[in-house]
């Protein structure tokens, strides 16, 4: 069993080589608008890979890469992503912009779902030490409804936020942790008609892959 498990892990690592070519050799992106993958929550990665496969999230290189993935592939790659090292903190972690943005983060309860340290949980993504340009791009896409999430949370939160405030909030999310606010339910129920299932140690994380059929 141990040998089989080791061989499977090695195979996934080899298959992930093209992923790391874009997302960074050590899972920390050095490419503009390309996210770092290191330390990402496995359930969140699973959902995104599923959405890329089904073209519920459209980005041609990822749609092409994921189109042949089986359900087992989705599970294996998402588990692998979660084992990659977390991105290193930015060199400018003391930037005063984070202080100006702290009130915006608390006002919009970003730290409620994404955790006080922005590490994320379950199907809520890790934001800590993510590329700032990618975070800003993602917030603009949610604000203008050009990217759809697993549920409608981000589409509800971002429209009232101005572009300038979104940029400030992005800096704060990237550079600092803040205290907890109120806690809305982070588990979505809507977007993909087929729900994903994520199992870890026999636990279901509120999402199900059972009826995908691939």
N, C-alpha and C positions, 0 to 999 in steps of 0.2 A: 504493500500500500504506500509506504514512504517513497519507494523508488518511482512508482507510478505518479505520485503527487509531484515529486521533484521534476520528472520528465515533462509533466503538463505545465508546470511553472516556467520551465526553460523554453518550451514551445511558445507560450504566450509572450515571453520576453522577446523572442526572436520575431514573432509576428508583429510586435509593437514597434519594431525599429523604424518603419516609415512614419509612425505617429510622432516619435521623438525627434525625427528629422525636422519637423515643423514646430513642435511644441517645446523643443529644447532637449539637448542630450541628457540632462539630468532632470527633465520634466519642469524646468524653469525657462520659460520662453524668452528668447532674445529678439523676437520678431514683432514688429509693430502690429497691434490689434490681434495678435495670436495669443490665446490664453495659456498660462502655465497650468499643468495638470496635476502637479505634485500635491499629495495630501487631500485631493478632492473626495467628497463623500461618495461612497460606492453607489448608494441608491440614486443620487443625483446623476452620476455618470451613466448609470444604467438607463435612466429616463432619456437623457440626451442622445445616447447611442440609438435607442429605440426610435426616437423622433427623427433622427437623421436617416435611419433605415427606411422608415415609412414616409419620408419627405414631409413630415409634419413640421420640421424645422429645415429650412432650405439653405444649404451652403454646398455648392456643387462638389468640391473635393471631398467633403465628409459624406455626402449622399452617395457618391461613387464608392468610397471606401467601405461604407457600412451596408451597401445594398445586398451583399451576399451573406451577411452575418446570420447565423442561426441564433436561437434563444440562448443556447449554451455559450456561443461566442460573446453575446452581450453580457452575460453573467461573468464570464472569465475576464473579459477586458475591463469591466467596471471594477471587479475585485482587484485586478492588477493595478489600475490607476490609483486606487486608494492606498496601495503600499508604497507608491513612489514618494521620495522625500519632499517635504513641504518647501515652497519657495522661500528663499532667504529674504529677510526684511530689507527694505530699500535703504540706501546709504543716507538719504535725507530724512530719516525718521523723526528728526527734531523740527521739521518745517512748521512754522507758526500757522500755516494754512489749516492744519488739523484742528487747531483751537477754534478758529472761526467756523469750522464746519461741525463742531461737536453738537451745537444746538440743533442743527438741521437733522443730524442723525437721530437724536433723541426725539425730535418733533415727529419724524416720520417712522419711528419705531423700527429702524433697520436692524438694530441689535436685538430686537425681540425674537425674530425668526432665525436670524443668522448667528445668534449667540453674542454675548457681550464682547468676546474676542474675535468675532467674525469667522470662527472655525467652521460654522455650518453644522447641520445635523440631518440625518436621514436624507430626505429628498430636497432639503434646503442647502444650497451650495456654500462651500468655503469661499470667502472673499478676501481673507487676510493675505496681504502681500501679493495679491494678484496684480497683473500689469495695469497701471493706471489708465492707459489709452484704451485697453480692452474693456475695463469697467465703464468708462465714459461712453464708449461706443454702444455697449449693451444697454445702458440706461437710456440713451437716445432712442434705441430701437424699441424698447418697451414703451417709452413715452409716446412715440409716434406710431405705435401699433404695427411696426414692420417685423417684429419678432413676437412670437406667441409662446407663452410659458405653459407648463403642465396644468396650471390653474390660472385664475385671473388676478392673483394677488398683485403682481408687479404692474399690470395694466391699470389697476385701480389706484395704486400708490403714486405713480410717476406723472400722470398728466398735469396735476397742479404745480409740479416742481419746475421752475424755470431752468433753462439750460445752464445759466451761471451758477445757480444753486446746486444743480446736479453735479457740476464739475467740482464745487467745493466739497460736496458730500462724498464724492469719489475719493478725494484726497484724504478725507478723514477715515473712511473705511479702509483705505490702503495703509494708512500710517498709524492708526491708534485704536485702542479698545475703549469702549465707554460702558457705563453702567446699564443694567437692564431696564427696559420700559415695560409696557403691558405686553401680553403675549397672545396674539391671535393664533388661531389654529394654522400651522404651516402645511398641513397635509392637503393636497389638492384632490378634487373629485372629478374634474371636468374634461380637460382638453382631448387626449387621445380617446377615441371611442373604445379601443381595446386597452384595458388597464394593465399596467405592468405588475408583476409579482416579484418581490425581492425577498429571498430567504437567507437568513444568516443564523447559524446555530439553531435552526428550527423555528426562528421567529419571523413573522411576516411584518414588513415595515410599511404596511398600509398601501402597497402597490402590488399588482399581480400580473405575471407573464403567462398565465395558464392558457388563455384562449388565443394567443397569437398564432400558434400553429406552424411555427417555422423551426 
